[in-house]
Amino acid sequence: MIFLKNPRAWSFALYLGLSLAGEMSITPIPARGADPQPITGVWEGTLDPGAQPKKRIVVHISAALDGSLNGTIDYPDQDISGTPITAITYKEPTLHFESSPSQTVYDGAMNKDNSEITGTFKQAGASLSLIPKRTS
């Protein structure tokens, strides 16, 4: 242990050790979230309210690191985007979401290849078929 007799070597070793320990304690380790759910992505569909013009709907669904779902709804034909989804659940193959701001409820079931969801879109007392397809 020659370096212990040399104060300069000892202080360098202490500095190096503390530096490495500090690096290790503050270096972020990437968090591993839950496995991606097949429901996450962008979904586009069209509502056909009969006598009124058809309305496109885009639903964005994402998952947080803890696996919880969140999302927004866009209504491109009405120039409305980012309407928050206030409640969302997915238990394969069933999707349910609600949006309080737009008084919307959707219940649907995803097909086997995870490419579309067949369901019912309810808003302001009207129930319409909505089959959004995955776009990304």
Secondary structure, 3 states (H helix, E strand, C coil): CHHHHCHHHHHHHHHHHHHHHHHHHHCCCCCCCCCCCCCCEEEEEEECCCCCCCEEEEEEEEECCCCCEEEEEEEHHHCEEEEECCEEEEECCEEEEEECCCCEEEEEEECCCCCEEEEEEEECCEEEEECCEECC
